Amino acid sequence: MSDEEIKEEVRKTYAKVAQSTGSCCDPGTRSDYAKSLGYSVDAFPDSVTESFAGCGNPTALASLKEGEVVLDLGSGAGLDVFMAAQQVGKTGRVIGVDMTPDMIEKAKKNAEKLGLNNVEFRFGDIEALPVDAESVDVIISNCVINLAPDKAKVFQEAFRVLRTGGRMLISDIVLEATLPQETRDEVASYTSCLGGAILKEEYLQSIRDAGFTNVRIISEASFNIATSAKIEAFKPKGKFTD
Ligand SMILES: C[S@@+](CC[C@H](N)C(=O)[O-])C[C@H]1O[C@@H](n2cnc3c(N)ncnc32)[C@H](O)[C@@H]1O
């Protein structure tokens, strides 16, 4: 499949998740799952948690501060954006980017329900971010980059939009060993966040190649060949600003 065909399959899958249809999407189960990852979700309506599809809790690791500008890559129905919005307060701002129209629509409705005006959802591809250069303090992402065919481009874009000294906190699926070709070729395996995952070292190197420093795994949990990893990286301060 071409990269565009892969993205279309990803969109179709996550449109269903946004609509909370199919066996994937029992609202109670997703809310309990979010709680098991440490989210405090009791104050949120079901429409925020029922489409949650993360594999970690990046805002719990990001040490967000009042006034910061945060960007969530692949924001889905908005849970991490809303968590971040609580932490950066009225003087901060959180932008979510997603390429599935149903997710953007759902996230916008959720923001309205929550009465939040320090959040914004933009339709777009994380391989070509609709965000100005050097405009963001912190990037977060939750179980998304494995779905992007060109991960190097995602990290280059993340580097471009971060301010110098900015940080990136990612939760994502990486591999301990190469997947069998038939698993890589299965559309369902790709869209369920396994088939598009790459080797852990390759993933970390791709972040370094984009220019990030102090790239490290904060924590990880392995399930056979796949690992759910929490990764931190920094955009170095310039020569004269260190
Ligand atoms: C597994 S879900 C995770 C959603 C959200 N981060 C969460 O934790 O609930 C993946 C999301 O990433 C989005 N996505 C996948 N590839 C993308 C890309 N190249 N650009 C923008 N969004 C993308 C999908 O539309 C979907 O909403």
The ligand as a Tripos MOL2 file, in Angstrom:
@<TRIPOS>MOLECULE
LIG
   27    29     1     0     0
SMALL
NO_CHARGES

@<TRIPOS>ATOM
      1 C1         -4.5370    5.3960   18.5720 C.3       1 LIG1
      2 S1         -5.3750    6.9030   18.3050 S.3       1 LIG1
      3 C2         -4.8120    7.8800   19.6830 C.3       1 LIG1
      4 C3         -5.6510    9.1270   19.8690 C.3       1 LIG1
      5 C4         -5.3130    9.9470   21.1110 C.3       1 LIG1
      6 N1         -3.9300   10.3400   21.1330 N.3       1 LIG1
      7 C5         -5.6780    9.1970   22.3620 C.2       1 LIG1
      8 O1         -4.7740    8.9460   23.1670 O.co2     1 LIG1
      9 O2         -6.8440    8.8650   22.5210 O.co2     1 LIG1
     10 C6         -4.4770    7.5690   16.9470 C.3       1 LIG1
     11 C7         -4.9500    8.9390   16.4790 C.3       1 LIG1
     12 O3         -3.9160    9.4910   15.6620 O.3       1 LIG1
     13 C8         -4.4810   10.0470   14.4960 C.3       1 LIG1
     14 N2         -3.4430    9.9770   13.4500 N.ar      1 LIG1
     15 C9         -2.8440    8.8730   12.9590 C.ar      1 LIG1
     16 N3         -1.9420    9.2090   12.0290 N.ar      1 LIG1
     17 C10        -1.9570   10.5570   11.9290 C.ar      1 LIG1
     18 C11        -1.2630   11.5020   11.1320 C.ar      1 LIG1
     19 N4         -0.3580   11.1280   10.2150 N.pl3     1 LIG1
     20 N5         -1.5410   12.8210   11.3040 N.ar      1 LIG1
     21 C12        -2.4800   13.2210   12.2060 C.ar      1 LIG1
     22 N6         -3.1860   12.3700   12.9750 N.ar      1 LIG1
     23 C13        -2.9220   11.0450   12.8490 C.ar      1 LIG1
     24 C14        -5.7050    9.2060   14.2330 C.3       1 LIG1
     25 O4         -6.6360    9.9100   13.4540 O.3       1 LIG1
     26 C15        -6.2060    8.9160   15.6410 C.3       1 LIG1
     27 O5         -7.0910    9.9230   16.1000 O.3       1 LIG1
@<TRIPOS>BOND
     1     1     2 1
     2     2     3 1
     3     2    10 1
     4     3     4 1
     5     4     5 1
     6     5     6 1
     7     5     7 1
     8     7     8 2
     9     7     9 1
    10    10    11 1
    11    11    12 1
    12    11    26 1
    13    12    13 1
    14    13    14 1
    15    13    24 1
    16    14    15 ar
    17    14    23 ar
    18    15    16 ar
    19    16    17 ar
    20    17    18 ar
    21    17    23 ar
    22    18    19 1
    23    18    20 ar
    24    20    21 ar
    25    21    22 ar
    26    22    23 ar
    27    24    25 1
    28    24    26 1
    29    26    27 1
@<TRIPOS>SUBSTRUCTURE
     1 LIG1         1 GROUP 0 **** ****
